[in-house]
Amino acid sequence: MKIFGKVRHRPSASWRQATDRAFTLIGDGRYEDAGALLTKAADLEPWLSESWFNLALLHKFRHDWEQARAAGLRAVALLDKETGAPDWWNVGIAATALQDWPLARRAWQAYGLKVPGAVAAGAEPVGMDLGSAAVRLSPEGEAEVVWGRRLDPARIEVLSIPLPSSGRRWGEVVLHDGVPNGERTTSAGPSYPVFDEIELWAPSPVPTWVVLLEAATEADRDALEKLAADAGFAAEDWSSSVRLLCRACSEGRMPSAEGEGEHLDPHDHSEPGHPGPLGHRTAGDLWSPERECGIAAPPGLVRGLLDGWVADSPDSREWRDLEEVC
């Protein structure tokens, strides 16, 4: 059949069978076997953009960015429409992974996004102002969701302090997938997408520490977080910020501030004596002075930061058991 003067071939039954079987194998993690079938499908229908889109998708799953870029470019060359195709998004992810900034800029623009600033040779796209988002670190493992700042459509700078089990640090930049897998809402109304991490894009030199605090009030806790932020680093009360969620809750539309105040969050699966809003409740009183806190700061600064925090109010503050954990 013809579409706007272009001949569009229907994929053959053999193409459909090979492709369907390949995606079943991908779901089982059998990427090598899936790759053989998708290569066969591309040989059967080389003029079909979906053949190359599927191969680009497979190479993305395998983190083979050179191959993902090559297959993605073949896919977009065969597109019928000019903008908005997901093929361009995959090209953008591959180009970002490879720091191929001219191609990344071209991909985001072809998808329909505005990329501000002059096009300088080899310069990465900046100033896209995509706001905040959440990213699920190690989605196939511990699957911890943290907050960050979107640098572009494929990268997030982590602004939370991840738990050590994630292997990630505050300030790291992670490459993430294009389709959100969950959502976090706020009491003020805005909602934020949750993206799945693909891989670490830029490591952080700042280590993560865990420390036990005695903070008489929330204001005492807040003072440490502000002190760390003023120094250019971070502190986070894991006793309040960490919630243990089942997979269905994590990948759903979840309120981000549940568990604070008097409301008992039915989605919080933590237990008394363990991290999380429910795990740190006390009988008749919502505030427990003993807090488990994560700190992102250099070794030469972290103790001075804590000592300075205590010195500002020695009657209501104390710390112990400082340990570097990531």
N, C-alpha and C positions, 0 to 999 in steps of 0.2 A: 504494500500500500504506500501511498505518497502522503507526506505531511509537509505543507509549505514547499513543495517542489523537491523535497528530499525523499529518497526511497528508504523506507524503514522496514527491515526484515523481521518477521516473527521468529523468535528463537525456536529451534527444532526441539523435538521431544528428547533427543539425546542430550542436548544442551541443558534442558530443564532437569532431567534425571541426574546428570553429573553435578549440577549446581545444588540441587536439593540434598543430594547425598553429602556433598562437601560441607554444607552448613551443619548437617547433623554431626559430622566428624569434628567440626570446629567446636560445637557445643560440648563434645567429649574431650576436647583438648588435643585432638589428633591432627595437629597442624600440617605435618609433613604429608600425610595421606590426603588431607583436604587440598593442599597445594597442588598435588598431582592431578586431582579431578578438576580444579579450577583452571589449571593450565590447559587441560584437555578441552574444557568448555571454551576457553579463549581461542584455541585452535579451530574449534568448530564454528564459532561466530566471532571472528576478529573485528568485524565492523559494528559490533554491538557494544555500546558504551558500558552496559551492565557487566560484560565480561571482564573488563579492566577495572571497573569499580569494585567488583567482588575480590579480584586479586589484590587491589590496593588495600582493601579492608583486611584481608588475611595477613598481608605484610605488616599492617599496623598492629594487629594482634601479636605478631611475632617480634615487633620492634625492629624490623628490618627496614630502616627508613629510606635507604637508597632505592630499594625495590618498590617501596610504597610510593615514593615520589615518581618513579618511572611509570608504574602502572596507572597512577592517578592522572598523570599528564596525558596518557593515551586515552583515558576515560573522558576527560574534559574536551579533548580534541574531537570527540564524536558526539558531543551533546547537541540536542536540538534547540534547547533554550539557552539564552545568553546569561542569565543571572539566577541565583538562588538555589542552584543544584547542590545536593550534599557532596557530590564528587569534588567540588571546589573546597569544601570544608576539610575533607581528608587530605587534599593536596596541601592546604594550609598547615595542618598538624605535622605532616611529614617535613614540609619546608622549615617549620619552626624547630623541629627536633634537630634538623641539620644546620640550623642557623643560615638558611638560604633566604635572607631577608627580602631581596627583590621578588622572589617567587611567593613568599608569604604575603607580602603586600598585595601582589597581583591576585592571589587567591581570595583574600578577604574582600577586596574590591569586587571581584567577579561574583562572589557570593551575595553581594549587595550591602556590605558594611562600609561605612566611611572611615578612611584611614587618614587622619589629619597630618599636616606637616609636609615639608618639601621632600621629594624623593631624592635622597642622597645615596650615592653608590655604596652598597654594602651596609646601609644603616637599618637597624631594626625598627619596625613600626612602634611609635610611642604616642602617648596622649590619646588613646582610644577611649579613655574614661568609661570603662565598662562596670565600674563600681565593685561592690563586695560580692562574694559568693562563698559557698562552702565546698570543700573538696574531701572526698572519701579516700584517705590514704590506705594503701595495701588492701584494695577491695576484695582480693581473693584470700586475705588472711584475717588480721584483727579488724580490719574495716573501720578505722577511726575517722569520724567526720570532724574537720576543723575549719576554722574561718580563715579567709584570706582576701587579698586584693587582686583583682583580675588585671594582669598586665596587657593581655591581648586575648583573642578568642581561644587560645590554646594553652595559656600559662597562668598560674596563680602563685602569688607570693604568700607563703604561710605566715599568718600573723598570730595565730594561737600558738601555744606551746604544746606540741604533741606529746602523748605518753611515750615512754621509752620503747614500748613494744612495737611501735610503728616503725622505728628506725629512722624517723624524720626529726628535723630540728626547726625551731623558730627561724624565720628568715630565709628558708630554702624556697626555691622555685620549682614547682612540679608541672610537668606536662600533663594535661588532662584531656579526656574524651569530649566530644562535641555535644552529645545528647545528655541532658541532666538525668540523674537517677535518684530522684527524690527532691524534696523541697523543705525549706525551713521558713516558718512565718514568725512575725514579731507582733507584740501587743499593739505597736504603733500602726500596723497595717501592712507594711511592705513584706513581700516574700522573696526568698533568695533560692536560686537553684543549687542543687548538690551535684557536682561533677565527680566522676570516677578518675582517680589518678591513673596515668599510664606508666610514667616513670619519673625518676628524679632528673630535673633539667639542670639545676645549679645548686650545689651543696652550700651549706652555711658553716662558717668556721666557729660559730658560737655554740658552746656545749650546753646541754640541758642538765639542770641540777634538781634534786628533790630535797625538800627540807620540811621538818615539822615545826609549825608555828604555834605559839600560844598568843592568840589575838583576842582580847577581851570583847571587842565589838567589831561589827562590820567596818566601821570607820578605821579601825586599826589595820584591818586587812587591806582596805582600799588605799591606805597610806603607803604600804609596801609596793603595791602595783603602780601607784603614781611615781614613787621614788625611782623604780626601775625604768619606767617609761621616760622620765625626765633625764635619765642617764643614757638614753638611746637603746635600751634593751627591754626586757619584759619579765613580769612575774604574773602568775595565774593561779588562782585558788582552785586547785583541782577538786577540792571537796565540794565546791558549788558548781563548777563548770562541767564536770564529767557525769554523763548519764550512760548507764548500760542499757542498750536497746536491742531488741530482737531484730532480725533482718527485715521483717515486714514493716516494723515501725521505722527503722532507719531509712528505708527506701521509699517511705510514704511522705505525706504532707504533714510535717511535725512542727508544733510551736517550739521556737528556739528558747523561750524563757520559762517553759514549764518546770515545775519543781521548786520555784522560788516562792517565797511567801507562805501562806497557809494552805494553798492548794496542793493536794497530793497527786502527783502525776501518775496516772494509771499506766503510762507507757514506760515508766522508769523501772527497770528490772534489777536495780541494785538492791543490796540488803543491808540491814543495820551493821555498822562496823566496817563497811567498805566504801570506797569512793562513790560519790554521787549525791544528789540532793536528798534522796530518801535515806541513804546510808549514813548521813551525818546529822540526822535529827535527834533531838533529845526529848525526854518526856517533859511535857509542859513548856518547852522552850525550843524555838526553832533554831537558835544560834548555838553552835558548839564551839567553844574557844579553840580547841585543838583542830588545826587545819593542815592538810597536806598540800603543799604548794610547789608548783614547778617554777623554776627560774631559768631564764636564758640570759647568760652573762659570761664574760671571760673569767678565767680562774683568778686573775689578779684583782677582780672587782667584786666578786660575789660576796665574800665575807665582809668586806667593808660596807657593802650595801645593806646587809642584814644588821651589822653592828650599828650603823647609822640609824636604821629604822628603830631599833630598840632604844638607842640613846635619846630619841625624840620623845619617848614615853615609856620609861623603864618599868613603871608600875603596871602597865597593861600589855606589855609585849615581851616575848621571849622566843628564841629559836634554838633548835638542836638537830642533831643527826643529818647534817648536810652531806649529800652524796652526789657525785657526778654519775648520771645514768645513761647519757647518750651523747 
